[in-house]
Amino acid sequence: MATGTGLSTDEGLEQVRWLVECGEVDFVEISGGNAENKTSKLHNSFGSKSLEKAPKRESTRIREAYFTDFAERVQGLNSKVPIQLSGGFRSRTGMADAIDSGICSLIGLGRSVVLQPDLPVTVLLNPSVSDDEALAVPHIVKGQWFANMIPVKVVGSGLAIQFFYHNMRRLGQGLKSDPNASIPYIVAMGVLETFRSGLLQTVERMLQSFPWQSKTSKID
């Protein structure tokens, strides 16, 4: 494994082999791992708008996911352990054809359900929605020009994924996802929150340093 590049395909396949042969796992997920890693297909997947139409050709649908080729190699291990394929799925037809082709047994959804938490129920598994319309809402991360302005590329390259972290925090707070949030806005909110937290901690320390407790008089 070269420094900073992650596992090679052969190294990843060997690790999957260890997992399936140990017999102690329920399933193995195949994904891109770290979206900030330049060798990951996730790294450069933010710059264009996501799928707007369900693919028609079967070969295109099967390869809707980013890591189909590696999944096919994993299936060559002939393991009984189910394989979950994550990354790139947007349409019902793409997911169904991936399973029907034997590439995987399970589908993992990430970014699409961050923006649409009810996507499986209201769209993908809803028989009233046609195959042509059964796909995640198209989106593109706005304000990516801001990341290109940052001289430290490691920091800049990781800003696009912050859009989804931002929306995950919103969901955790009981709010709806905000598909229109831009990278500059998210960065500004992060700086503001850091300032507020730091200021609050400073004030608390100052208050704790004062003798606020009243002295009681001793009564003979």
C-alpha positions as CSV (number, residue, x, y, z in Angstrom):
1,M,0.0,0.0,0.0
2,A,1.6,3.3,-1.1
3,T,1.5,6.1,1.4
4,G,-1.6,8.3,1.1
5,T,-3.2,6.2,-1.7
6,G,-5.1,3.6,0.3
7,L,-5.3,-0.1,-0.6
8,S,-4.8,-1.3,-4.1
9,T,-7.5,-3.4,-5.7
10,D,-5.6,-6.6,-5.1
11,E,-4.9,-5.7,-1.4
12,G,-8.6,-4.8,-0.9
13,L,-9.6,-8.1,-2.5
14,E,-7.3,-10.0,-0.1
15,Q,-8.9,-8.3,2.9
16,V,-12.3,-9.2,1.7
17,R,-11.1,-12.8,1.3
18,W,-10.0,-12.8,5.0
19,L,-13.4,-11.4,6.1
20,V,-15.5,-13.9,4.2
21,E,-13.3,-16.9,5.1
22,C,-13.4,-16.1,8.8
23,G,-17.2,-16.7,8.8
24,E,-17.8,-14.2,11.6
25,V,-19.3,-11.3,9.6
26,D,-22.9,-10.8,8.5
27,F,-22.0,-9.0,5.3
28,V,-19.2,-7.2,3.6
29,E,-19.7,-3.6,2.3
30,I,-17.8,-2.4,-0.7
31,S,-17.5,1.4,-0.8
32,G,-15.0,4.2,-1.6
33,G,-14.1,4.8,2.0
34,N,-12.8,8.3,2.5
35,A,-14.3,10.9,0.1
36,E,-11.3,13.2,0.8
37,N,-8.9,10.7,-0.6
38,K,-7.8,11.7,-4.1
39,T,-7.7,8.1,-5.3
40,S,-11.4,7.5,-4.3
41,K,-14.0,7.8,-7.0
42,L,-16.0,9.8,-4.5
43,H,-13.3,12.5,-4.5
44,N,-14.2,13.9,-7.9
45,S,-17.9,13.1,-7.9
46,F,-19.1,16.5,-6.5
47,G,-18.4,18.7,-9.5
48,S,-21.3,17.6,-11.7
49,K,-25.0,17.3,-11.1
50,S,-26.1,13.8,-10.0
51,L,-28.3,11.6,-12.2
52,E,-31.3,13.3,-13.6
53,K,-32.9,10.5,-15.6
54,A,-33.1,6.8,-14.9
55,P,-30.7,5.0,-17.3
56,K,-32.3,2.9,-20.1
57,R,-29.5,0.5,-21.1
58,E,-29.0,-2.5,-18.9
59,S,-25.2,-2.3,-19.0
60,T,-25.4,1.4,-17.9
61,R,-27.8,0.6,-15.1
62,I,-25.7,-2.2,-13.7
63,R,-22.6,0.1,-13.6
64,E,-24.4,3.0,-12.0
65,A,-22.4,2.3,-8.8
66,Y,-18.8,3.5,-8.5
67,F,-17.3,0.2,-7.5
68,T,-19.0,-2.4,-9.7
69,D,-15.8,-3.7,-11.2
70,F,-14.4,-4.5,-7.7
71,A,-17.7,-6.1,-6.6
72,E,-17.5,-8.4,-9.6
73,R,-14.1,-9.6,-8.5
74,V,-15.3,-10.1,-5.0
75,Q,-18.2,-12.3,-6.3
76,G,-15.4,-14.4,-7.9
77,L,-14.5,-15.6,-4.4
78,N,-17.8,-17.6,-4.4
79,S,-18.5,-16.7,-0.8
80,K,-21.9,-17.2,0.9
81,V,-21.4,-13.9,2.8
82,P,-23.7,-11.2,1.3
83,I,-22.0,-8.3,-0.4
84,Q,-23.3,-4.7,0.0
85,L,-22.4,-2.3,-2.7
86,S,-22.4,1.4,-1.8
87,G,-21.6,4.6,-3.7
88,G,-23.2,6.1,-6.8
89,F,-26.6,4.5,-6.7
90,R,-29.4,6.9,-7.6
91,S,-32.1,5.0,-9.5
92,R,-34.4,2.1,-8.7
93,T,-33.4,0.4,-12.0
94,G,-29.7,0.7,-11.3
95,M,-30.1,-0.8,-7.8
96,A,-32.5,-3.6,-9.0
97,D,-30.2,-4.6,-12.0
98,A,-27.1,-4.6,-9.8
99,I,-28.8,-7.1,-7.5
100,D,-30.4,-9.1,-10.3
101,S,-27.0,-9.4,-12.1
102,G,-25.5,-11.0,-9.0
103,I,-23.0,-8.2,-8.4
104,C,-24.3,-7.6,-4.9
105,S,-27.0,-8.7,-2.5
106,L,-27.5,-5.5,-0.7
107,I,-27.6,-1.8,-1.6
108,G,-26.1,1.0,0.5
109,L,-27.3,4.6,0.2
110,G,-25.4,7.5,1.6
111,R,-25.6,11.0,0.1
112,S,-28.9,10.5,-1.6
113,V,-30.7,9.7,1.7
114,V,-29.0,12.5,3.5
115,L,-30.9,14.8,1.2
116,Q,-34.0,12.5,1.1
117,P,-34.2,10.4,4.3
118,D,-37.5,9.0,3.1
119,L,-36.3,8.1,-0.4
120,P,-36.6,4.3,0.0
121,V,-40.2,4.5,1.2
122,T,-41.6,7.3,-0.8
123,V,-39.8,6.7,-4.1
124,L,-37.7,3.5,-4.5
125,L,-40.2,1.0,-3.0
126,N,-43.3,2.9,-3.9
127,P,-45.2,1.0,-6.6
128,S,-47.1,4.1,-7.6
129,V,-43.8,5.7,-8.8
130,S,-42.7,4.5,-12.3
131,D,-39.2,3.2,-12.9
132,D,-38.4,6.3,-15.0
133,E,-39.2,8.6,-12.1
134,A,-37.9,6.4,-9.3
135,L,-34.6,8.1,-8.5
136,A,-33.0,10.4,-6.0
137,V,-33.5,14.1,-6.4
138,P,-30.7,15.5,-8.6
139,H,-28.3,17.8,-6.9
140,I,-25.0,19.5,-7.1
141,V,-22.9,20.9,-4.3
142,K,-22.9,24.7,-4.7
143,G,-20.0,27.1,-4.2
144,Q,-17.2,24.7,-5.1
145,W,-15.3,27.6,-6.4
146,F,-14.6,28.5,-2.8
147,A,-12.7,25.2,-2.3
148,N,-10.5,26.0,-5.4
149,M,-9.5,29.3,-3.8
150,I,-8.0,27.6,-0.7
151,P,-4.2,27.1,-1.2
152,V,-4.0,24.1,1.0
153,K,-5.4,21.5,-1.3
154,V,-6.0,18.8,1.3
155,V,-8.4,21.2,3.1
156,G,-10.0,22.5,0.0
157,S,-10.6,19.0,-1.4
158,G,-12.5,18.0,1.7
159,L,-14.9,21.0,1.7
160,A,-17.5,19.4,-0.7
161,I,-18.2,16.6,1.7
162,Q,-18.9,19.1,4.4
163,F,-22.2,19.9,2.6
164,F,-23.4,16.4,3.6
165,Y,-21.9,16.6,7.1
166,H,-23.8,19.9,7.5
167,N,-27.1,18.2,6.5
168,M,-26.5,15.2,8.7
169,R,-26.1,17.5,11.6
170,R,-29.4,19.2,10.6
171,L,-31.1,15.8,10.6
172,G,-29.7,15.0,14.0
173,Q,-31.2,18.2,15.3
174,G,-34.6,17.3,14.0
175,L,-34.4,19.7,11.0
176,K,-34.8,19.0,7.3
177,S,-31.8,18.8,4.9
178,D,-30.9,22.0,3.1
179,P,-30.0,21.1,-0.5
180,N,-29.3,24.8,-1.3
181,A,-26.6,25.3,1.3
182,S,-23.3,26.3,-0.3
183,I,-19.8,25.6,0.7
184,P,-19.1,29.3,1.6
185,Y,-22.2,29.4,3.8
186,I,-21.3,26.1,5.6
187,V,-17.7,27.3,6.2
188,A,-19.0,30.7,7.6
189,M,-21.4,28.9,9.9
190,G,-18.6,26.6,11.1
191,V,-16.4,29.6,11.9
192,L,-19.3,31.3,13.7
193,E,-20.1,28.3,15.7
194,T,-16.4,27.8,16.6
195,F,-16.2,31.5,17.7
196,R,-19.4,31.1,19.8
197,S,-18.2,28.0,21.5
198,G,-14.8,29.5,22.3
199,L,-16.4,32.7,23.6
200,L,-18.8,30.8,25.8
201,Q,-16.1,28.7,27.3
202,T,-14.0,31.8,28.0
203,V,-17.0,33.5,29.7
204,E,-17.7,30.4,31.8
205,R,-14.0,30.2,32.9
206,M,-14.1,33.9,33.9
207,L,-17.3,33.5,35.9
208,Q,-15.9,30.5,37.7
209,S,-12.9,32.5,38.8
210,F,-15.0,35.0,40.7
211,P,-16.1,34.4,44.3
212,W,-19.8,34.5,43.7
213,Q,-20.7,32.4,46.7
214,S,-21.8,34.6,49.5
215,K,-20.1,34.3,52.9
216,T,-22.3,33.3,55.8
217,S,-21.9,35.0,59.1
218,K,-21.0,32.9,62.0
219,I,-23.7,33.1,64.8
220,D,-22.5,32.5,68.3
